[in-house]
Amino acid sequence: MAKIERESINFKLPKKLADVLRTAAKTRNTTATDLVIQGLHHVLGQAPGTEGSTEGRLHQLETQLQHLANRVELRVDNSAEEKLEQKLVAIATRLAQLEGAIMVLQRSKSGSRRSSSGYPNQFFEHKPPQLQPFQEENLALRLVTDTASLRDKRETLTQQEFIRWCKDRDPSSIGWRYESGDKLYYPVK
């Protein structure tokens, strides 16, 4: 590159500003003059005859580099958002698949029961599992309530009302009765 001819001009700067300028030049490993030139280019734009100066080109490169860094940061942020959105879509899809499978299971469970003649081999015949008696804590979880509410309903409602209340809350619409002897709840069909 052609060397740019320089002229010496004396400026009177406030002492604090001159100190800051020297400190900034030292931390950037440049001269105070180069920083002033960069500042003038920034304020005045490219002056005719200085387009090829090292200082001007350096200033342009710094501006372009900062612009690129900002774009990369923005792209990284968008990329993270896109990945999160893709994960949410995948989770929603999987949830929909699980809901569909549950519906199929419920339909097949409540659908027509096959007779034993439908199964040619006796080993494939099976009885549906029978519900076992529940302790108070387990029944409360099944009925989506707490033990205090369950106990309160059992003590304030009649036995038939309590069975009906349980049927309304039970996921399989099963009623439950309490046996004080063993303190367990038994299923009522």
C-alpha positions as CSV (number, residue, x, y, z in Angstrom):
1,M,0.0,0.0,0.0
2,A,1.1,3.5,-0.6
3,K,2.2,5.4,2.4
4,I,-0.2,8.3,3.3
5,E,1.5,11.6,3.9
6,R,0.8,12.9,7.4
7,E,0.7,16.4,8.7
8,S,1.2,17.4,12.3
9,I,-1.6,19.3,13.9
10,N,-1.7,20.4,17.5
11,F,-5.0,20.0,19.4
12,K,-5.7,21.0,22.9
13,L,-7.8,18.2,24.5
14,P,-9.2,18.3,28.1
15,K,-6.6,16.6,30.3
16,K,-9.0,13.8,31.3
17,L,-9.8,13.0,27.7
18,A,-6.1,13.0,26.8
19,D,-5.5,10.5,29.7
20,V,-8.3,8.3,28.5
21,L,-7.1,8.4,24.9
22,R,-3.6,7.3,25.9
23,T,-4.9,4.5,28.2
24,A,-7.2,3.3,25.4
25,A,-4.3,3.3,22.9
26,K,-2.1,1.4,25.3
27,T,-4.8,-1.3,25.9
28,R,-5.4,-1.6,22.2
29,N,-1.7,-1.8,21.4
30,T,-1.9,1.2,19.1
31,T,-1.1,4.9,19.2
32,A,-3.3,7.8,20.3
33,T,-2.9,9.3,16.8
34,D,-4.4,6.1,15.2
35,L,-7.3,6.2,17.6
36,V,-8.0,9.8,16.7
37,I,-7.9,9.0,13.0
38,Q,-10.3,6.1,13.5
39,G,-12.6,8.4,15.4
40,L,-12.5,11.0,12.7
41,H,-13.2,8.4,10.0
42,H,-16.2,7.3,12.1
43,V,-17.5,10.8,12.4
44,L,-16.6,12.2,9.0
45,G,-16.7,9.0,6.9
46,Q,-14.0,8.3,4.3
47,A,-12.3,11.4,3.3
48,P,-11.0,11.6,-0.2
49,G,-7.4,10.4,-0.5
50,T,-7.5,8.4,2.7
51,E,-9.4,5.3,1.3
52,G,-6.3,3.2,1.2
53,S,-4.8,4.2,4.5
54,T,-4.1,1.5,6.9
55,E,-6.0,3.2,9.6
56,G,-9.1,3.6,7.4
57,R,-8.9,0.0,6.3
58,L,-8.5,-1.2,9.9
59,H,-11.5,0.8,10.9
60,Q,-13.6,-0.8,8.1
61,L,-12.4,-4.3,9.1
62,E,-13.3,-3.7,12.7
63,T,-16.7,-2.5,11.8
64,Q,-17.3,-5.5,9.5
65,L,-16.0,-7.9,12.1
66,Q,-18.3,-6.5,14.7
67,H,-21.2,-6.7,12.3
68,L,-20.4,-10.4,11.6
69,A,-20.1,-11.2,15.3
70,N,-23.5,-9.7,15.9
71,R,-25.0,-11.8,13.1
72,V,-23.3,-15.0,14.4
73,E,-24.7,-14.3,17.9
74,L,-28.2,-13.8,16.4
75,R,-27.9,-16.9,14.4
76,V,-26.8,-18.9,17.4
77,D,-29.8,-17.6,19.4
78,N,-32.2,-18.5,16.5
79,S,-30.6,-21.9,16.2
80,A,-31.2,-22.6,19.9
81,E,-34.8,-21.5,19.6
82,E,-35.3,-23.6,16.5
83,K,-33.9,-26.7,18.3
84,L,-36.1,-26.1,21.3
85,E,-39.1,-25.7,19.1
86,Q,-38.3,-28.9,17.3
87,K,-38.0,-30.7,20.6
88,L,-41.4,-29.4,21.7
89,V,-43.0,-30.5,18.5
90,A,-41.4,-34.0,19.0
91,I,-42.8,-34.1,22.5
92,A,-46.2,-33.0,21.4
93,T,-46.2,-35.7,18.7
94,R,-45.2,-38.4,21.1
95,L,-47.8,-37.2,23.6
96,A,-50.5,-37.5,20.8
97,Q,-49.3,-41.0,20.0
98,L,-49.5,-42.0,23.6
99,E,-53.0,-40.5,23.9
100,G,-54.1,-42.5,20.8
101,A,-52.7,-45.7,22.2
102,I,-54.6,-45.1,25.5
103,M,-57.8,-44.5,23.6
104,V,-57.3,-47.8,21.6
105,L,-56.7,-49.7,24.9
106,Q,-59.7,-48.2,26.5
107,R,-61.9,-49.0,23.5
108,S,-60.6,-52.6,23.4
109,K,-61.2,-52.9,27.1
110,S,-64.7,-51.6,27.0
111,G,-65.6,-53.2,23.6
112,S,-67.2,-56.5,23.1
113,R,-65.8,-59.4,25.1
114,R,-64.6,-62.3,23.1
115,S,-66.2,-65.6,24.0
116,S,-64.0,-68.6,24.7
117,S,-64.9,-70.0,21.3
118,G,-62.9,-67.2,19.8
119,Y,-59.8,-68.6,21.2
120,P,-59.0,-72.1,19.9
121,N,-56.3,-72.7,22.5
122,Q,-57.2,-72.7,26.2
123,F,-53.8,-71.3,27.1
124,F,-54.7,-68.0,25.3
125,E,-57.8,-67.6,27.4
126,H,-57.3,-65.2,30.3
127,K,-59.3,-63.5,32.9
128,P,-58.9,-59.8,33.4
129,P,-56.9,-59.1,36.5
130,Q,-58.9,-58.6,39.6
131,L,-58.4,-55.5,41.7
132,Q,-57.1,-56.2,45.2
133,P,-58.1,-54.3,48.3
134,F,-56.4,-50.9,48.7
135,Q,-55.0,-49.2,51.7
136,E,-56.4,-45.7,52.4
137,E,-53.3,-43.9,50.9
138,N,-53.4,-45.9,47.7
139,L,-57.1,-45.4,47.1
140,A,-56.7,-41.7,47.8
141,L,-54.1,-41.6,45.0
142,R,-56.3,-43.6,42.6
143,L,-59.3,-41.3,43.3
144,V,-57.1,-38.2,43.0
145,T,-57.8,-36.9,46.5
146,D,-56.1,-36.9,49.8
147,T,-56.6,-39.3,52.7
148,A,-58.3,-36.7,54.9
149,S,-61.0,-36.0,52.2
150,L,-61.4,-39.8,51.6
151,R,-61.9,-40.4,55.3
152,D,-64.3,-37.5,55.6
153,K,-66.5,-38.7,52.7
154,R,-66.5,-42.3,54.2
155,E,-67.6,-41.0,57.6
156,T,-70.2,-38.5,56.4
157,L,-71.8,-40.3,53.5
158,T,-73.9,-43.4,53.6
159,Q,-72.3,-46.6,52.4
160,Q,-74.2,-46.4,49.0
161,E,-73.4,-42.7,48.6
162,F,-69.7,-43.4,49.4
163,I,-69.6,-46.2,46.8
164,R,-71.3,-43.8,44.2
165,W,-68.8,-41.0,45.1
166,C,-65.9,-43.4,44.5
167,K,-67.4,-44.5,41.2
168,D,-67.6,-40.9,40.0
169,R,-63.9,-40.3,40.9
170,D,-62.4,-43.7,39.9
171,P,-60.7,-43.9,36.5
172,S,-62.4,-47.2,35.8
173,S,-65.7,-46.2,37.4
174,I,-65.4,-48.7,40.2
175,G,-67.0,-48.2,43.6
176,W,-65.2,-48.9,46.8
177,R,-66.4,-50.0,50.2
178,Y,-64.5,-49.8,53.5
179,E,-64.0,-52.8,55.8
180,S,-63.3,-51.6,59.4
181,G,-61.9,-55.1,60.4
182,D,-58.8,-54.9,58.2
183,K,-59.0,-51.2,57.4
184,L,-58.9,-51.8,53.6
185,Y,-61.1,-50.6,50.8
186,Y,-62.6,-53.3,48.5
187,P,-63.8,-52.9,44.9
188,V,-67.6,-53.0,44.3
189,K,-68.8,-53.9,40.8
